[in-house]
Amino acid sequence: MHFLSVDDFSKEQINEIFDIADDLKKGRLAISLKERSVLALLFQKPSTRTRTSFEVAIVKLGGAAIYIDPSTSQISRGESIGDTAKVLSAYVDFLAARMFSQNDLLELARNSSIPVINALTDTEHPTQALADLYTILQAKKKLKKIRIAFVGDIAANTANSLMLAGAKLGAEISLVGPNGYQPNPVYFTKAREFSRVEAHDEIKDGVADADIIYTDTFVSMGQEKEAEKRKAFFSKYQVNSSMLNYAKKDVLVMHCLPAHRGEEITAEVIDGPKSIVWEQAKNKLLLEQAIILYLSEKKL
């Protein structure tokens, strides 16, 4: 079993993972795999939190991690993704991959006999979405009817995963971005099968009655050449104190990091009393442990 997309798991399966996370957090579950397992991390893009948390997660579960830099592996000399996957399957027990292309991730999975975990692609960031929703559940004690306003680049991979996973769990999603800038139609349409999902260009309408305001960088990895253009395009959608006034009084603010203070979010907000950004980051480790344990059980 792989975890390539939030669409791979049902509502019930996501809640099973949350239950494992609860057990880990409360010390009700022995933190160990049934065997000393090795996790390989194949990352084509930079990472701080996802790489570190995955490495720590497998170690805390009694296993070990190996980091593979594609630029110093045979992939850089033309070895196919499929052949790489077949070889790694003979050596390790899990593979977490951060790829530029979702199609390359799918190719890895098609040729792997071990669980493959999506650690971010151009299309999705599913482990982040589960950590985010678990954080909201801990803070708000429920997800059903919780209104999440995702502000800024509403077509980004993080938005895709959070929109679909959140809708599956009964949250209401408001995507708030520039006029004419549309969310990914595949994820938008799918998410609307599960819950109320809307797109807004007016900030006041988009964040009205929001329980959560969520933002991400305006310039994702691979978009650096468009940086100045994108910053200007999204500048109106900076999460600041004025924006919070349109939401509920007890609104909480989230950001998957890294944050660019003064661009998509102000320092006053990210460091302020309504921010749960640091708890959100902390929960990445917990949820990755839970995902590894869940996939380990399904592998047996």
C-alpha positions as CSV (number, residue, x, y, z in Angstrom):
1,M,0.0,0.0,0.0
2,H,1.3,3.5,-0.9
3,F,0.4,7.0,0.2
4,L,0.7,9.0,-3.0
5,S,-2.4,11.2,-2.6
6,V,-5.0,12.1,0.0
7,D,-7.4,10.4,-2.4
8,D,-5.7,7.1,-1.6
9,F,-7.3,7.1,1.9
10,S,-10.9,7.2,2.9
11,K,-12.3,9.2,5.8
12,E,-12.2,6.1,7.9
13,Q,-8.5,5.4,7.0
14,I,-7.5,8.9,7.8
15,N,-9.2,8.7,11.2
16,E,-7.4,5.4,11.8
17,I,-4.1,7.3,11.3
18,F,-5.3,10.0,13.7
19,D,-6.1,7.3,16.3
20,I,-2.5,6.0,15.9
21,A,-1.2,9.5,16.4
22,D,-3.3,9.9,19.5
23,D,-2.0,6.7,20.9
24,L,1.6,7.8,20.2
25,K,1.0,11.2,21.7
26,K,-0.5,9.8,24.9
27,G,2.0,7.0,25.3
28,R,-0.7,4.3,24.8
29,L,1.3,2.7,22.0
30,A,4.7,1.1,22.1
31,I,6.8,3.2,19.7
32,S,8.4,0.4,17.6
33,L,8.0,-1.4,14.3
34,K,7.7,-5.1,14.2
35,E,11.2,-5.3,12.7
36,R,14.1,-2.9,12.4
37,S,13.0,-1.1,9.2
38,V,14.9,1.2,6.9
39,L,13.3,4.3,5.3
40,A,15.0,5.7,2.2
41,L,14.4,9.4,1.4
42,L,14.7,10.3,-2.3
43,F,14.4,14.1,-2.5
44,Q,14.7,16.0,-5.8
45,K,13.7,19.3,-4.0
46,P,15.1,21.0,-0.8
47,S,13.5,20.2,2.5
48,T,14.0,21.1,6.2
49,R,10.9,19.9,8.1
50,T,9.7,17.0,6.0
51,R,13.2,15.5,5.6
52,T,14.1,15.9,9.3
53,S,10.8,14.8,10.6
54,F,10.8,11.6,8.5
55,E,14.3,10.8,9.5
56,V,13.5,11.3,13.2
57,A,10.1,9.5,12.8
58,I,11.7,6.2,11.6
59,V,14.5,6.4,14.2
60,K,11.9,6.9,17.0
61,L,10.1,3.9,15.7
62,G,13.2,1.8,16.1
63,G,14.4,1.9,12.4
64,A,16.9,3.9,10.4
65,A,16.9,6.4,7.6
66,I,19.0,6.8,4.4
67,Y,19.0,10.0,2.4
68,I,19.5,9.7,-1.3
69,D,20.5,12.9,-3.3
70,P,19.4,12.3,-6.9
71,S,22.2,14.6,-8.1
72,T,24.8,12.2,-6.7
73,S,22.9,9.0,-7.5
74,Q,22.7,7.1,-10.9
75,I,19.5,8.9,-11.6
76,S,21.7,11.9,-12.5
77,R,23.4,9.7,-15.1
78,G,20.2,8.4,-16.8
79,E,19.0,5.5,-14.7
80,S,15.2,5.3,-15.0
81,I,12.9,6.1,-12.1
82,G,11.5,2.6,-12.5
83,D,14.8,0.8,-12.3
84,T,15.8,2.9,-9.2
85,A,12.5,1.9,-7.5
86,K,13.1,-1.8,-8.2
87,V,16.6,-1.7,-6.7
88,L,15.6,0.3,-3.6
89,S,12.8,-2.1,-3.0
90,A,15.4,-4.8,-2.5
91,Y,17.3,-2.8,0.1
92,V,14.9,-0.8,2.2
93,D,11.4,-1.1,3.7
94,F,9.8,2.3,3.0
95,L,10.5,5.0,0.5
96,A,9.6,8.7,1.1
97,A,10.0,10.6,-2.2
98,R,9.9,14.4,-2.9
99,M,9.6,14.7,-6.6
100,F,9.1,17.6,-9.1
101,S,6.5,15.6,-10.9
102,Q,3.6,13.5,-9.6
103,N,4.0,11.3,-12.6
104,D,7.5,10.4,-11.5
105,L,6.2,9.5,-8.1
106,L,3.6,7.3,-9.7
107,E,6.3,5.6,-11.7
108,L,8.3,5.0,-8.5
109,A,5.2,3.4,-6.9
110,R,4.4,1.2,-10.0
111,N,7.9,-0.3,-9.7
112,S,8.1,-0.6,-6.0
113,S,7.3,-3.6,-3.9
114,I,7.6,-1.4,-0.7
115,P,5.3,1.4,0.5
116,V,6.0,4.7,-1.2
117,I,5.1,7.9,0.6
118,N,4.6,11.2,-1.2
119,A,6.8,13.8,0.6
120,L,5.7,16.5,-1.8
121,T,5.3,16.8,-5.6
122,D,4.1,19.6,-7.9
123,T,0.6,18.4,-7.4
124,E,0.2,17.3,-3.7
125,H,1.6,17.4,-0.2
126,P,-0.5,14.7,1.5
127,T,1.5,14.2,4.7
128,Q,1.4,17.9,5.3
129,A,-2.4,17.9,4.9
130,L,-2.8,15.1,7.5
131,A,-0.6,17.0,10.0
132,D,-2.6,20.2,9.3
133,L,-6.0,18.5,9.9
134,Y,-4.8,16.7,13.0
135,T,-3.6,20.1,14.4
136,I,-7.0,21.6,13.7
137,L,-8.7,18.7,15.3
138,Q,-6.6,19.1,18.4
139,A,-7.2,22.8,18.6
140,K,-10.9,22.9,17.7
141,K,-12.0,19.5,19.0
142,K,-13.7,18.7,15.7
143,L,-13.4,19.0,11.9
144,K,-17.0,18.7,10.8
145,K,-18.3,22.2,9.7
146,I,-15.0,23.8,10.7
147,R,-14.4,26.6,8.1
148,I,-10.9,26.7,6.7
149,A,-9.9,29.7,4.6
150,F,-6.8,29.0,2.4
151,V,-5.5,32.4,1.3
152,G,-3.1,33.1,-1.5
153,D,-1.9,30.6,-4.1
154,I,-5.1,28.5,-4.1
155,A,-3.8,26.3,-7.0
156,A,-0.7,25.1,-5.0
157,N,0.0,21.5,-4.1
158,T,-0.6,22.3,-0.4
159,A,-4.0,23.7,-1.2
160,N,-4.9,20.7,-3.3
161,S,-4.2,18.2,-0.5
162,L,-5.7,20.3,2.3
163,M,-8.9,21.0,0.3
164,L,-9.5,17.3,-0.6
165,A,-8.5,15.8,2.8
166,G,-10.4,18.5,4.7
167,A,-13.6,18.1,2.7
168,K,-13.4,14.3,3.2
169,L,-13.4,14.9,7.0
170,G,-16.4,17.3,6.8
171,A,-14.6,20.7,7.0
172,E,-15.8,23.6,4.9
173,I,-13.1,25.0,2.6
174,S,-12.9,28.6,1.3
175,L,-10.2,29.2,-1.3
176,V,-9.3,32.9,-1.3
177,G,-7.2,34.2,-4.2
178,P,-7.0,36.8,-7.0
179,N,-9.8,37.3,-9.5
180,G,-9.5,34.9,-12.4
181,Y,-7.0,32.7,-10.6
182,Q,-8.6,29.3,-10.3
183,P,-8.0,26.3,-8.0
184,N,-7.0,23.0,-9.5
185,P,-10.3,21.8,-11.2
186,V,-9.7,18.1,-10.5
187,Y,-9.2,18.6,-6.7
188,F,-11.9,21.3,-6.5
189,T,-14.5,19.1,-8.2
190,K,-13.6,16.1,-6.1
191,A,-13.6,18.0,-2.8
192,R,-17.1,19.3,-3.5
193,E,-18.4,15.7,-3.5
194,F,-17.7,15.6,0.2
195,S,-18.3,19.1,1.6
196,R,-18.9,22.7,1.0
197,V,-16.0,24.1,-1.1
198,E,-16.0,27.6,-2.5
199,A,-13.6,30.0,-4.3
200,H,-13.5,33.7,-3.6
201,D,-11.5,36.7,-4.8
202,E,-12.9,39.1,-2.1
203,I,-11.0,38.7,1.1
204,K,-13.9,39.8,3.3
205,D,-16.2,37.2,1.8
206,G,-13.6,34.5,1.7
207,V,-12.5,34.7,5.3
208,A,-15.9,35.5,6.8
209,D,-16.7,33.2,9.7
210,A,-13.4,31.3,9.2
211,D,-12.3,29.2,12.1
212,I,-8.8,28.7,10.5
213,I,-6.9,31.0,8.1
214,Y,-4.1,29.1,6.3
215,T,-1.5,30.5,4.0
216,D,1.6,29.2,2.2
217,T,4.5,30.8,0.3
218,F,3.6,32.8,-2.8
219,V,6.6,31.4,-4.6
220,S,6.8,27.6,-4.5
221,M,9.9,25.6,-5.3
222,G,10.6,25.7,-9.1
223,Q,8.9,29.1,-9.5
224,E,11.8,31.2,-8.5
225,K,12.1,32.9,-11.9
226,E,8.6,34.2,-11.4
227,A,9.2,35.4,-7.9
228,E,8.7,39.1,-8.2
229,K,5.7,38.7,-10.5
230,R,4.0,36.3,-8.1
231,K,4.7,38.4,-5.0
232,A,3.0,41.4,-6.7
233,F,0.1,39.2,-8.0
234,F,-0.7,37.8,-4.5
235,S,0.4,40.8,-2.3
236,K,-3.2,41.8,-1.6
237,Y,-3.7,38.4,0.1
238,Q,-1.1,38.8,2.8
239,V,-2.3,37.3,6.1
240,N,-2.2,40.3,8.5
241,S,-4.0,41.7,11.5
242,S,-6.5,43.5,9.3
243,M,-7.5,40.2,7.6
244,L,-8.1,38.5,10.9
245,N,-10.8,41.0,11.8
246,Y,-13.0,39.5,9.0
247,A,-12.9,36.0,10.6
248,K,-14.3,34.6,13.8
249,K,-12.9,36.1,17.0
250,D,-11.3,32.8,17.9
251,V,-9.8,32.3,14.5
252,L,-6.5,30.4,14.4
253,V,-3.7,30.9,11.8
254,M,-1.7,28.2,10.1
255,H,1.3,28.1,7.7
256,C,3.1,25.0,6.5
257,L,6.5,26.8,6.5
258,P,9.0,28.0,5.4
259,A,7.4,31.5,6.0
260,H,8.5,34.6,4.2
261,R,7.7,37.3,6.8
262,G,6.4,40.4,5.3
263,E,5.2,38.6,2.1
264,E,2.4,36.0,2.6
265,I,2.2,36.6,6.3
266,T,3.3,39.3,8.8
267,A,5.6,38.6,11.7
268,E,3.0,40.0,14.0
269,V,0.5,37.3,13.0
270,I,2.8,34.3,12.8
271,D,4.3,35.1,16.2
272,G,1.0,36.2,17.7
273,P,-1.5,34.6,20.0
274,K,-3.7,33.3,17.2
275,S,-0.9,31.3,15.5
276,I,-0.7,27.6,15.9
277,V,2.1,27.3,13.3
278,W,4.7,25.8,15.6
279,E,2.3,23.2,16.9
280,Q,1.4,22.4,13.3
281,A,5.2,21.9,12.5
282,K,5.6,19.8,15.6
283,N,2.7,17.5,14.5
284,K,4.5,16.6,11.2
285,L,6.8,14.3,13.2
286,L,3.8,12.7,15.0
287,L,1.8,12.1,11.9
288,E,4.7,10.7,9.9
289,Q,5.3,8.2,12.6
290,A,1.6,7.3,12.5
291,I,1.6,7.0,8.7
292,I,4.7,4.7,8.8
293,L,3.1,2.5,11.4
294,Y,-0.2,2.4,9.4
295,L,1.6,1.4,6.2
296,S,3.7,-1.2,8.1
297,E,0.5,-2.9,9.3
298,K,-1.0,-2.9,5.8
299,K,2.3,-4.4,4.5
300,L,2.2,-7.4,6.7
